[in-house]
Amino acid sequence: MEDVPELVSPVLTREQRLVRRALERLSRDDREVLLLDGVGALSGAEIAAALGISRAAAYARQARARGRFVARYAEEVEDA
């Protein structure tokens, strides 16, 4: 759409590339919960409702997904 300005720079910073690669290496479920949490800024209860799971399951998934993201990100930094 030509009349809509580009709001996001097409040039990614090194940090953004590393985050993107780490996210791409996660499972769909991990990406989903991390994006609902980080980008969507949903609470644990809201994530649970969105995914149709209990609040305890949502918190557990968030914690596991964060841990896996940190590990993948560290690998990306090491490989860069």
VENTA-V152235 format. One record per residue. BURIAL is # if it has 24 or more other C-alpha atoms within 12 Angstrom, else .. Layout:
BURIAL ; BURIAL
This chain:
. ; . ; . ; . ; . ; . ; . ; . ; . ; . ; . ; . ; . ; . ; . ; . ; . ; # ; # ; . ; # ; # ; # ; . ; . ; # ; . ; . ; . ; # ; # ; # ; # ; # ; . ; # ; # ; . ; . ; . ; . ; . ; . ; # ; . ; . ; # ; # ; . ; . ; . ; . ; . ; . ; . ; . ; . ; # ; # ; . ; # ; # ; . ; . ; # ; # ; . ; # ; # ; . ; . ; # ; # ; . ; . ; . ; . ; . ; . ; .
